[in-house]
Each structure stands twice: as structure tokens, then as C-alpha cells.
Amino acid sequence: MFKKILIANRGEIACRVAATARRLGVRTVAVYSDADAQSRHVRACDEAVHVGGNAPRDSYLQWQRIIAAAQATGAQAIHPGYGFLSENEEFARACDAAGIVFIGPPASAIAAMGSKSAAKALMEKAGVPLVPGYHGDNNEPAFLAGQAARIGYPVLIKASAGGGGKGMRRVDKAADFEAALASCQREAQASFGNAHVLVERYVLRPRHIEIQVFGDTHGHVIHLGERDCSVQRRHQKVLEESPAPGLSAARRAELGAAAVAAARAVGYVGAGTVEFVAEELDDGDIRAYFMEMNTRLQVEHPVTEAVTGLDLVEWQLRVASGEPLPLAQAEVAMQGHAIEARICAENPDANFLPATGKLQVARWPAHVSFTRSESLARVDSGFGEGDAVSPHYDSMIAKLIVWGADRAQALARLDAALRDTHLMGLHTNVAFLRRVVGSTAFATADLDTALIEREHAALFEAPPLAPEIAAAGVAAQVLAAEGALEDADPWSRRDGWRLFGTAERPLDLAVHGQPLPAALQRQHGGGLALRVGSQVWPLAVQTLGASRFDITLGGARHTLAVYARGETIAVFAEHASALVSDIDPLAHAGDGAGEGGRLAAPMPGKVVSFFVAAGASVQRGQAVAVMEAMKMEHTLHAPRDGVVAELRYAVGDLVAEGDELLRLAPLA
């Protein structure tokens, strides 16, 4: 086993690798960018080396600096995590040349499978079924448009060197092909340094099923079962589970054997994933096509760990140090069901727009580290309370993993774990994930990659937390802050207690962005009431520990978690949450004046292109600009009809959230 390794990554995967290394007695070296100097992964390692600026191309993709850091610190091996350099053939060869072990497959295997086009050609020779498409080298737009017409719409354009949904677009008609191709190629070049794409038939109602494979340097290759990763948004996974629901034992064995054969074909060593796109046939069976092989550890590897009871990072370290695989195929035993939810800094109600900012509150359910648990969730995260989510990297904050004896139990445990996940300070997808988990389609395993789109009404139109419950949470927090819930004599309390009459404390609030006049009433007999508008609700409050309250409002009982940060208060209830803020009516008297013609950047990022010029007439909803943030492109639309009076920035400029990109004048 190695004595010291360098982890060439950041965030939750760097923390994850460091935890296993620490358990095995292996020392770790972190690398970090300017933006990550105080990040959790730096604190999780024994040593840390600065490797450059904020952008990945200036730091985490600077492999020469990373190899130099390994040499300077005496690291014997480099674990690349996933993303960044994990599938970089040149980096793997450079590690070998420097006498440093690359904890991953041989460079030859990365080369064979790193290009989607080359991998499909290899699989075609091996007789593995492929989705009809064009996987060649000609990337001339006119030629690719012709191939798309030959294949038949809808088609899928995919970055050949990519992953994670970047550089990928579904195109439904020929008129949209050219713009989608250009966007894919820009995104692929920015994310992977390679603009090459392929075009395939878009499989209607596709499922995404992948097989975890492992090989060693002694010629052994096995698989550790499958994962279903069908629930996606923007071609990026949202929920992953193992085993795949509805997959027959015969089909499971067939896919496992095909995945092992694919790994053997390239002399694979270490952890890898063979991915298939599957469609349901009329007889209920599933037909699967080879899609790609990821020559690295996957984000969703914890669900495999949960059902097998294995630590895949430990396997990676053992295999890379020359040990044989710990188990043979016949010794691999899978038990129960596991589901992973990716918690991201994004706003689902704004087309999953990435969010940035500080995590003012980060409270997780009771959790374990890596082992299967009968009652606890597993949380893998690179962030904690007080940490900032940067615009320079991926938007994922954490992964929440649960295990159950069967899928129904795993679903119930995941719902409870999401309920107990409280994040404040920026938009997250936690409430959205809970709605997906609770949807009829997901609960009944009616899965495909369009589940989110077809269940739109149930997932995006959930009722908000009732304003009076949100106000009751604020009232409970006020009472706790004043000591009114403590067991103290009235002369020691700081709640304005009085001998005669009713005391009323105004609560000028905004709930869900709407003003809500309310007041907390303390009655002469010692009772409490909450006035919301003209209605008065009897109120009773008991503390349940830090930030948690048992509240009875008008005869209905609620358990609330309440967190106050400055003038903003987050209230989490059983089925919904709300952000409540104190308001100053005078400060909002002029809101909305003159703002209708602004188009502001919804997040920090870079201007990629403008579709309009000064003087152009636009209609409300028309695409007018493209921004890049968190390694993804985002199209911005005109807020109303008008004439472009001014473009405030140029293509390539960096902008902050709220910066005005262009101004619209009224139509004449």
C-alpha cells in the first residue's frame, strides 16, 4: 500500500478519497486554486499545494504543476477523482514517465475509451449493439446536418470527449441543428479542450443503465452490478439507484458480461463504468445499446458501495499498488436497495440555473461515512456551514445516499433524509428532489430520462408553505431569542411581559416575497396568539432543541426548524419551507420603477454571445444572449417587447450576478 498520495481534485470527491486514505493509514496531499484556499478538501488532507488561479484551466487542469506538487511532497501516486484530469491520456502517461502511479486505468485504455467515437467503433467490432448514428471524424456542420437527416430526427449531439451532460443537445428538427451544433462544440471545447462531437438517433423514452467494472494488473476483471441513472435534467444525473428496477436476472447477467468483455478488450485496470442506453420493448423486456465507457470512478459509486458493502476507493488504492482484486465474481454479493440524490446549488424553478453564495446554514440528517446502515443516511460533501459555493466549478454541494432492505424502504428513508436536510443562503434543489422522490412515476419505477419533463406539473407547481405557518416559525424564533420559552420567573424574562393587558409585537414580514403584516400577541392570562392580517390564531410553542420547535397554531400541530441569519429567517416544515424577511415599507416604495427594460445576469459568469445588436427590435421571451457559468451555457431571454437601446458588455467579458447586460427601450 502507498504511504502518501496526492488527490488531484476538489470538493466532495477529494474529501471522499481522503477519508478512505486516512482509514488505511495513507497520508494525503491536496491541491487547490485561489478560490479554494479555505475549502474543506484542503482541510481534509495532511498537506496542501497551491496550483493556480480560479478557472480549472489555470489550476486543476495544469497537470505539469500537479505532477511537480506530487514530486515535491513525496507522493507515490495521484488519485484524479472524476472530471478534470481523470480521463486525460496525456496526464496518465506523464505520471508514468515521472515514476508516479496514476490511480486509474492505463493510458491506452483511456485512449481507447476516452473518445466516444473511437469507443463505439471498438464496440462495433466486438459485436456490441450500438445506437444508430455517425461516430466518425468529419465534423463539418453541413456534413453532420446531412448525417442527422439520414439518421432521422430527433437526434442527439454529444461531445466525443465529454461527460456530465456537457456538450450535449437534443435536436428535434433540421432548422435547429446548426445552432445546437455550435453551442455543443463551444461547450465541449470549454469543458474538455476538444470540440469534436458525434450524432446519434435519440432513443425515445430511454433509460440510462450502467455497469460498474473493476480490473487489476493480474488479468482479473469483474463487475459489481448495475445502477439506474435515468432521472436527469440537462442530461445530468439527479437520482441514481442500484439495482436497476425491473431489470431481469437474465438481462442483468447479459449486461454484466458485456461490460466485462468491453473492459477486457482494452486491458482495463481499476474502476470503470460501462454505460448503456436502454429502451423498453413491446413485450416488456429491455433492449440496451452501448453508449460509452467512463474510465474513472463515477459520482454515483456510493450506491454500489451501499448494496455490496465495499469501499471502491479502497479497491482503487489496492489495485493501483499492485494487489489483486479482493473478490472474485462469484464472491460479490449484493443486498438491498440504495438511492443517491445529488444536492446542487441551483434554482429548479428557473430552469435549474446555477446558484452561488455562502451556505449560511448547512444541517444534514444523522449520517454515517461509508458503511451500510439500517437507519442512517450517508452524506458525501465538500461544503459545510459558512463555506462559499463558487461560480468557477460544478454546482454539486453534496450527495445524499440511503440504503434499504428493498426499494420501498430506501424511498421512505431518502424522503426522510431530504426532509431533514436544511440549507440556507442560496437556492438548492433539495425540495425539488423530495418532490421527485415522492412522485408517482419515480415511486412506481416508471423511469426514463424525460421523467422530469413529463412530470412537470407535479414537480414544479407544489403549494408553498402557508404564510401563517411561516409567520409562526418567526414568532417561535422571536420568543426563543427573548428567553420567553425558558422556565424563568416573569421578572427575569426579556419578552415584554406585563401584569395587565395584552402586549402586541408587530412582525413586518415578507413571505414568499409578499408583504405579510403580522403580530405576536401576549395575553394577560399568559397565552399567546398570532395575528396574521385580520385573523388571530391561538399559538403554543415548545422548544425541541437548537432551532427546532413544536408549534400548535389554531389547533394544528407543526414541527418546525427555524434559522435566523441577519434579516432573513428560513422556516422548514414537514412538507415545505419558506424564506421570510423583515421588510421596511419605505425601502420598497419605488420598487419596479424603470426596471422593466433591464436584462440582468442571473449568476456570475462570462458572456458567450449576443443574438441581437443595438437598435434591434425584440419580443418578450426571445433569446438575446448566452452566458457560461459553472461549465454550462445558459440562454437568456428578453423580459418584454422592446428595442435594444444598448449592449452593456462585449463577448468574453466576465459579469457579476445582477450586472445589466443590455437595456431595452419601449417600442415606438
Steps between C-alpha positions, in 0.01 A plus 500: 500500500612856430632718782388830343274597209408831337133563424473699177145623555280707729163494676323192623701245301829633639356477852368152421838369382676662796267327747577152365872577482494612865325177601772301323783702656593669171602867519343742252597814309234743375535744213299821489424807293479859622124459553547180701769612744264456796297212359407190693705264283815698589427454869422130448855420380832489684673742262389744231663663197375805311482435124355816345208730431127456531416358158564124465725561199720714726518251788342154509574435131865611531632145518867604486455693826313209656775252415756748636296524821500121533875487451564784744289339775619144444161367391533157340170511313235742375127440534320714237145467641252562218485782249806721447795268420338165580467398134798690360726261309790749489487546877498124563806458276677792668443345843654175379799686350554681831498173695168582667213250502182623333211358703294411198515295182797485264532790258427258216159417650420870544597556137282211383193602698561872555356590161135405466553459126803270535331300776193440287716383211677257735171370638357463150791271409432301818135453402351718773171665384530873431246779464474593130707809432815659360816454709767599246755781475326738259357783708413743222160652587347430159617138507367444854168658403480250215574214737226620734254497209613146410460377858163671539384750761506528795878466528745549782823698456767397754853614573727212402744564786240608750285392789272641768245621244729775370513551125175310448177612331184331378390638161146438379507664156751594232448874545648482851801282417759766410451709816495191725819368338683830552393515864608137560840560344561817703402326822710192415805714423461695824447191716731243341730689264353301210210619282447169317143365515301200381136474393262218596135412474322622811348197669144583606430432867861391562629359826860548607643179647868457580719215625780550755809307392835445671825356366844436648854457369473121535248459218185484712191700396162486678186709525322623813148521366309778333366845578198674351573869437194585291372800698685791341478870429702661224647155434651502849403239757275595792418167668689171468412161641611140518376251399317629190125453549336250265822356364470123470773272632571382145538855366713595801734209431512589130592864564754402764669258261504762222655757734771259613574412136529871414745553787706198401514622140706802606705339778313694764638551852323673790145631533296571189143520382349363181186698414200386300194678370200270530147501362200294598363266236136419436532172693630683809860389452785749471737544208829674581755673277859580592534872562848563643753393760608733777858411589480627856303484821146632458320760709237237579739229624360519859182312404714208385692520827173495693364183335833314496640621834830583327720813496582558133765762574681243715481259205648769276794552734563127542486429127722798416758380752516164322268287713247265336126570520376420852213285367424272207175541306327215684585660835327831425173513694242777464241572762208741522448819305685835503413842356717811467373857465730772367451820696594797286516877530240582236148634457269233352227760448734701275593212268756373751707817479819454708519696823798635690550641847577406858334209678371691800341181634599144412325242718502138388303199623675266742747316280783252470813510287525200270331195651149373438264601778160380611381849587748771401571682175845550355608854412796565269568873487777746434315784671401592852329786674671828414661368180444681170381335179715644221389574141821346368412133555219247498185588692480178705507563876459145626373150434240345728493119495261263674472120516193289565411134510293566186420795273193609696702529821781684321245747358354566844844553652607735221186709547570527872865588440408774252243633749777534758743671261489872571706734281475879507683777319444409135259310278523120518307211349421325831124565494487409131681170565248417767215558255668274243550225758135533601363506146287212377730442204814458709326307777366249248834486310344641181845624401655671200722801444196724432332427834551855625351653184195273489432545874543876478168594658558286810864603540487875438157606623515387863307717748724725710511502877192675636589859601352463848723196568805692380401790724454259793856380447624857517296556815655190660848623413419841650371340820809281529734798445323696774515214749123474509513121461735452791375383839558834674304733724331788315742759648799327332349468153576740216170460314314815609283310750253725679267463793188632327370514141612345172838580350535491121830490317474586128670264257542678167587205278528397139416134434561355153590856400159638599443742791326337796391728787501291817536539874584282799252551783569427867173486690441591863426138594838386370380364167645582159334583173615582150321764296543460123319775315158519666497140625620402848632148565553352849869410527700261720875446467740249652869461423632168370865593515713738301295670225211251524151571633175318565230751404125480534328761284123521514475139618736357231840373608821557305866414551713782362871565465576873499831669420554877516790660315490877504162620377420171329336207675467152347205290620500127421176305553405138430413546132620848403723788600507876468743789513364782711649848523438813699381777273521876511199638309682825421790311346269330250284795406666544162554137406449425135545852371697498178609139539293346224762561233797342677648160426719409797745212529327235715836367626871582473655382175630591156313646202522244217294673233227751423228414249398864458668834433420853610193624316348155451135440589432200727194322634443383855657155546734534199851359552737797516823381666695197622700486822736232626508416872597189694622340174155522338344738246180687589278682250347829620171634365349847460284596802255695275447638152727788412795641308859427607623839613845389616720193544684560828765227458699332222538131419761350732438745785462367854188621681372481856153392605259789443719683246292657225585330168275708276231764527171500312313813395122490440380432148412817312 
